[in-house]
Amino acid sequence: MQVTTEHLNLDNTFQGLSADELQAYAAKRLPSNFDEQRKLLLRGEYDNPSEGRKVTHVLNRSRHSVVAAGGGRNRFSEVVRLLRSGKWLGATGKPITDVVNIGVGGSDLGPMMGSFALREFADDNVEHKLDVHFVSSMDGGQLYAVLPIVDPETTLFIIASKSFGTIDTLANVETVKRWIAPALAESAWLEKHVIGVSSNNQAMTEFGIPASQQLSFADSVGGRYSLWSAIGLPIALTIGANQFAKMLDGARFMDEHFGSAPLLENIPLLLALHGVYNREERGLNNVAVLPYDGRLRYLPSYLQQLDMESNGKQVARDGSPIDYPTGPIIWGGFGPNGQHAFFQHLHQGYDDFAADFVAVLHRQAPGFSAAVQEGLISQQRLSVANCLAHRRLMWFGNGDHYPGKHPSNLLYVDELTPQSFGALLAAYEHKVFAQGVIWDINSFDQPGVEHGKKVAKEVLAVLDGQRDESFDDSTDSIIKRM
């Protein structure tokens, strides 16, 4: 039960389903119009009915795409070139040395993960040192850590927000404005030290960001699907525009694979069907994501948003309530560290689960001496050995005290590259889409999140003294204490 491709491989032997059983289950659960729905997605014509727009994130990596609609691929690449070459000068004439990406959710998780995972693939023809930092938390905790180590005169801020109205992001921006005030006039800061990335150009203009420093993407690209667009600017700043394009190439490869490979050779479709089977037939409500390569340590958090915000729904596409299970809980952590934390519970605990192991088989370890390279290569073998061992134990068990029969996938690549990284993420995107089609839900809205934001604004208005309202005894007592 293995599928191998140029950029990504899947072994689902330990899911415990034969090829015939899987074919029969697909015939039972895949809707008759699945092929047509898949084609619509890959053409950028799939409907997001609750928000009244198409779903177009796939187009950001098509051969004819522009990375950013407002300014296009050339503008995106020029911004990357200027910053990475040291030719972007701040208001006092000093080169920009640090970039701080301020965003949350899809404007933070994907760019941060990609920048961390792929930094060793940075184009090596750039001598200027550029450090990229990430700030997302609305409480200011990350700003507290970042601001002391950067200089207002040499720091550029990316304000990344699809709506350009996200309260978490704007709260961080307002604090940054207070921080730069002693060193720079706000007009000089906006002119030389800010790039906006959003689908709302009007809001960026009203904020004061020059048009030449606005990178936009289509409103039809969901935030959690947006790292392929201008939202991926921090990744390109870390590795260069050419390497960023290779990441898009890997995702496009997976788009083509998803659209054409037959069922038993189709990685996203196999992931989706096994996931639905585990949810419906085995009653498993959670999936542990276990990457066995430190460069992928942020993958579980990224997939939490991708999967749970997409398919954590109790309403069908037509708005009617549903009474069957949909998307599972996604959790996990860096596998080698997890072995010393929660794996004991996985092997011998009471609860059932499914797992996705992610492994990188080889590593070149460039930039080190031959002796250090050999050490790092040896450590990679150690990591793979542990991945394979724990995966076996979870399935086969070991006597009465290790029950086993915990189903898992093994997603693996020969080497982590921008292409294989892009293919891995796109495979998960298409898995989520396929499961949404099977469950007849809209994987491209998030009404629960939006309602939570609305309630938070109501509470904040009371905390700020702008309105007088009672909620419940518990909430009211905390408000009174504040």
C-alpha positions, -999 to +999 in steps of 0.1 A: +000+000+000+026+025-012+024+054-036+056+071-048+058+103-068+086+127-078+081+149-047+060+130-021+054+094-011+027+077+010+027+044+028-007+036+042-001-001+049-009+004+085-044+017+078-054-019+076-075-017+044-069-038+013-070-023-021-104-040-027-118-027+005-107+008-002-122+006-037-155-005-023-155+022+004-147+049-022-176+037-043-198+040-012-187+074+001-174+095-029-203+115-043-213+109-079-202+144-088-168+143-071-148+144-103-167+175-114-162+192-080-125+184-082-122+199-117-139+231-105-115+235-076-085+230-098-098+256-123-105+281-095-143+278-101-155+259-070-182+277-051-180+291-015-217+296-011-219+312+023-195+339+013-207+343-023-174+338-041-152+312-058-123+293-043-092+303-061-061+296-040-049+269-065-046+296-091-018+312-071+005+284-081-007+278-117+018+283-145+000+315-155-005+329-121+009+361-105+019+358-069+002+391-060-027+405-080-020+440-070+015+446-085+019+411-099+048+387-098+073+413-109+065+436-081+066+408-056+100+397-069+113+433-069+103+438-033+121+405-024+152+415-044+155+450-028+152+438+007+174+407+003+201+427-015+203+455+012+191+481-014+159+489+005+169+519+027+150+531+057+140+567+064+174+575+078+193+560+049+203+527+066+196+494+049+168+473+063+183+444+083+151+430+100+116+423+088+088+417+113+057+400+099+026+410+118-003+387+111-024+360+127-039+326+116-032+321+079-012+353+078+012+339+103+012+301+105+020+293+069+047+320+064+063+312+097+063+274+090+077+279+055+104+303+066+116+280+093+114+248+072+132+261+041+157+286+054+187+264+045+176+266+008+181+304+007+198+316-025+234+319-016+242+348-039+230+374-015+255+389+009+232+411+029+219+396+061+181+399+065+164+384+096+127+377+095+106+377+127+069+368+134+044+384+156+008+372+160-004+372+196-029+399+205-015+401+240+017+417+228+038+389+242+057+383+209+063+421+205+077+421+240+104+396+228+110+411+193+111+449+198+142+449+221+163+431+195+154+453+164+161+489+155+134+513+143+157+527+117+166+493+101+133+473+106+105+469+081+071+457+092+048+435+070+012+441+080-005+410+067-043+407+070-067+396+044-094+420+056-069+446+069-092+448+099-082+419+121-082+433+156-053+410+168-030+424+140-040+460+144-035+459+181+001+449+175+005+476+148-008+503+172+019+493+198+046+493+171+035+529+161+041+539+197+075+522+197+088+539+165+075+574+176+106+585+194+128+576+164+107+582+133+078+603+122+048+582+113+048+594+078+084+584+073+077+550+089+048+544+065+069+555+035+100+534+041+093+508+068+059+493+060+045+468+035+009+459+035-004+425+023-041+422+020-071+417-003-084+451+008-064+478-011-087+506+000-080+498+037-043+498+031-045+531+013-066+546+041-040+534+066-014+554+048+006+526+030+019+538-004+005+520-034+040+508-044+042+490-010+009+472-012+009+436-022-026+422-026-042+389-033-077+379-044-106+380-019-114+345-031-083+331-015-090+319+021-065+329+047-055+294+056-048+287+019-029+319+013+008+312+018+011+307-020+000+343-025+017+375-014+011+363+021+041+341+015+063+372+013+083+362+045+091+329+029+104+345-002+124+370+019+140+341+037+148+319+007+146+342-023+120+345-051+134+317-072+132+292-043+097+304-035+088+297-071+101+261-066+078+257-036+049+268-059+061+242-085+059+215-059+023+225-050+014+226-087+028+191-092+005+179-064-025+198-080-019+178-113-014+146-094-047+151-075-065+159-107-053+129-127-039+100-106-063+070-102-078+063-068-052+038-055-023+061-066-038+094-056-022+106-024-047+133-013-076+111-021-062+082-001-055+105+028-091+117+026-108+083+023-087+067+051-095+097+073-133+094+066-131+057+073-114+062+106-139+089+116-170+071+106-163+033+108-137+033+136-151+062+156-117+080+159-122+117+166-085+127+165-054+126+144-019+131+158+005+147+133+040+136+140+068+151+119+102+134+123+123+163+111+129+194+131+124+217+102+087+206+101+081+213+138+054+238+130+034+215+107+010+203+134-001+238+142-004+247+105-026+217+099-047+224+129-060+256+112-061+241+077-082+211+087-102+221+118-111+256+106-121+241+072-140+209+083-150+215+119-187+221+109-222+211+120-239+226+090-242+214+054-233+235+023-270+245+020-271+258+055-290+229+070-279+213+103-262+179+101-261+151+126-230+131+116-193+136+125-172+157+103-136+169+107-115+153+135-094+171+161-059+177+147-031+178+172+005+165+176+041+177+178+076+171+167+080+134+168+114+129+186+103+153+213+068+137+215+085+103+223+096+119+256+062+134+263+029+120+250+039+088+232+035+068+264-002+076+263-003+068+226+012+033+231-005+023+263-032+048+271-069+042+270-078+065+241-079+056+204-064+078+177-051+079+142-017+093+132+002+109+104+039+103+105+060+126+083+096+116+076+126+130+056+148+101+046+180+119+036+197+152+044+226+169+026+235+192+054+252+219+033+274+246+048+292+224+073+325+205+073+325+169+061+327+156+097+297+177+109+278+167+078+284+130+085+271+136+121+240+153+108+234+126+083+237+100+110+212+118+131+188+118+102+190+080+101+184+079+139+153+100+134+139+078+106+146+047+126+126+060+155+098+071+132+095+036+117+098+019+151+070+039+168+048+035+138+052-002+139+045-004+176+014+017+172+000-008+147+013-042+158+014-036+195+034-058+218+016-083+239-012-075+263+002-041+274+006-025+240-028-030+223-017-016+188-042-013+159-038+024+159-040+033+121-015+056+106-002+071+074+035+076+066+042+106+044+078+107+034+102+125+010+137+115+000+149+150+009+131+181+021+132+207-007+110+237-016+093+214-041+087+185-017+075+210+009+050+225-015+038+191-026+032+181+011+011+211+019-009+209-013-016+172-006-031+181+028-051+210+012-067+185-013-073+160+014-093+186+034-112+195+002-121+159-006-133+152+029-155+184+028-171+172-005-177+137+010-193+153+041-212+179+020-198+209+040-183+241+029-145+238+037-139+275+029-157+295+055-154+298+093-187+312+108-179+300+143-147+320+143-164+351+130-191+348+156-165+345+183-149+378+171-183+395+173-188+384+209-153+395+218-160+430+204-191+432+226-171+422+257-143+446+248-167+475+245-178+469+281-142+465+293-134+499+277-164+515+293-181+522+260-213+504+268-230+489+299-241+453+294-245+422+315-235+388+302-235+361+329-224+360+365-190+345+358-181+369+329-195+399+347-174+392+378-142+391+358-151+423+340-158+439+373-124+428+387-106+443+357 
